[in-house]
Amino acid sequence: MNEGGSDKPAATRRLVRWLGLWLLLYGAGILLYNASYDFTRTVLIHRFQVQPAAWILKHTTDLPIVAREESILTRGHALQVMRGCDGIEAWILMTSALVTFPMPWMRRWRSVAWGTVLIFGLNLLRIVSLFYVMMYWPAFMDLAHGLIWQSIMVLSACLFVLFQMNAPAARSQPEPLRP
């Protein structure tokens, strides 16, 4: 310890070690996602994104909605959900940070589970809202897709991780009473 009572070099080393491990795991996750995309896209895109978004749209619009592979179709319009539009990159960003951050394993897995619900729920909202933008405000499609929703997804993942890093432990020990 130094004179101020803190061990800044050790804290800096821990932070650098965590950042390095996080970046390594994030990079590996992105590589694995891209390498496996041809095998996983049916599940990641069609089953987890297109089908649920089409179901929501069928119940929130009078338009005839059809879900096909990577697209949601209606009269003369098609919204394609492609690689990068599935929320996986934001999920990998969030998950790799939570898994590498030093906290109890049960808390890590609980954080990953809730973060998964957050990211994929937001992505469904994103797809549904982009469908409406495509239909009724097509001039704003590039802005909504490329800037607004991409920013919301990454910012949500980052804020969720920061919240989990700063959240008090679920089962923290009470401080002993001092006379």
N, C-alpha and C positions, 0 to 999 in steps of 0.2 A: 504494500500500500504506500501511497505517497503522502505528503504532508496534509493534503486536503481531506484525507480519509476515504478517497475513492481509488479504485484501481482502473484508471482509464485505459492503459495499454492492454490489459486483459479483456476489458469490455470491447475494445476496438477489434482485438483478435477474434473474439467470439462473433462479432457482427460480420467481419470479413469472411470468417469461416462459414457462417450461415448464408451470406449472400452468394459465396462461391458454390456451396452445395445446392442452393436454390436454383441458381442459373444452370448448373450441370443437370439437375433433374428436369428443369423446364425444357432445356434443349433436347434432352433425351425423350421427353414426352412429345414434343413437337415432331421430332424425327420419327418416332414410333407411329404417331398419328398419320403423318404423311405417307410412311411406308405401308401402312395397313389400310389406307383409305379405300382402295378398290375392293377390299374384302369386307369392310365395316360400313360402307356408305348406306347400304340398304337399311341397316338397323339405325345408324346415327342420323341419317337424313329422313328416310321415309317413315320409319316407325316412331322415332322420338320427336320429329319436328313436323314433317308434312302432314301426317295423319292427324295428330292432335290439333294442329293449327286449322286444318280443313274442317275438323269437327266443330271447333269454336266458331269458325266463319259460317258454317251451315246453320248455327244457332243464333247468329247475330246479324244476318243479312238475308234478304229475300232472293239474292242471286243464286243461281244453280252453281254449286261448288263441287269440283271433282279433284280428288287427290291422285296423282300419278307419279310414281317413282320419286323424282326430285322437284315436282311442280305442283302448284295449286292453280287450277284452271277455272275460268268462268267465261262468259260470253266474250270472245275475242281478246282475252287477256290471260297471261300466264305469269305467275310469280315463281321463279326458280330459286330453290334453296340449294346452294352449292357449297363446296368446301370453303370453309371460312365463314359461312352464314349459319353454321350449326351451333355456335357457342362453345365449341371444343377448345379453341385457343384460350378464351377467357377462363374456362374451367381448368385447363392445364396450368395456367398462370396462378390461379387461386390454390389449386390442390398442391402443386409443388411447393408453394410457399408455406402452406399449413403443415404439410408432412415434414418439412425440414426444420420448422421452427421448434425450438426446445420447449415442449409442454407435455403433460401426461398423454400417453397414447390414447386413452379413452376419449379425452377432450379433442385430440387431433381428429379421430374418426368421426366424432359427433360434429365437429366443425366442418369436415369434408362433406358429411351427409347434408347438413343444412345449407352449406354453400352450393352443393349440387342442385338442391331444390331451388335456391335463389337464381343461379345462373340459367338453368334450363327453363324455369318459369319466366324469367325476363326475356329469354330468347323466344319463347312462344309468343309473349306479348309483342316482341319486336316483329316477328313474322306477320302476325295478325295486323298490327298497325301499318306495316309496310304494304300489305295487301290493300288496305283502305287508302293509303297515300297513292299507290299505283292507280287505283280506280278513280279517285276523286280529285287528287292534286298531283298529277304526274310530273309537273314542273319541279316539285320538291323532292322527287324520289332520290336523286343522287345525294342531295344534302341530308335527307333523313337516313338513308342507308349508310353512306360513306363517312359522315361526320357525327351526326347526332347519336345514332344507335351504337356505332362502334365505340364512341366515347363513353356512353352510358354503360356498356358491357364491361369495358376495362376498368372504368372508375368504380363500378359496383364491386367487381372482384377485388380491387385494391382496398377499398374501404372496408369490405367484409373481413379481409385478412388483417388489416390494422385493428379493427374492432376485436377480433379474436385474440390478437397478440396482447392487447391491453385489457381484455376482460379478466376479472378476478377468477381465480381457480374455483371450480364448482365446489370442491370439498376442501377449502382452505382451513387450516388449523386455527382455532381461535387463539389469540394472544393470551398468555397466562396473566392472571391478575397480579399486579405488583402492589406491595404494601405501601 
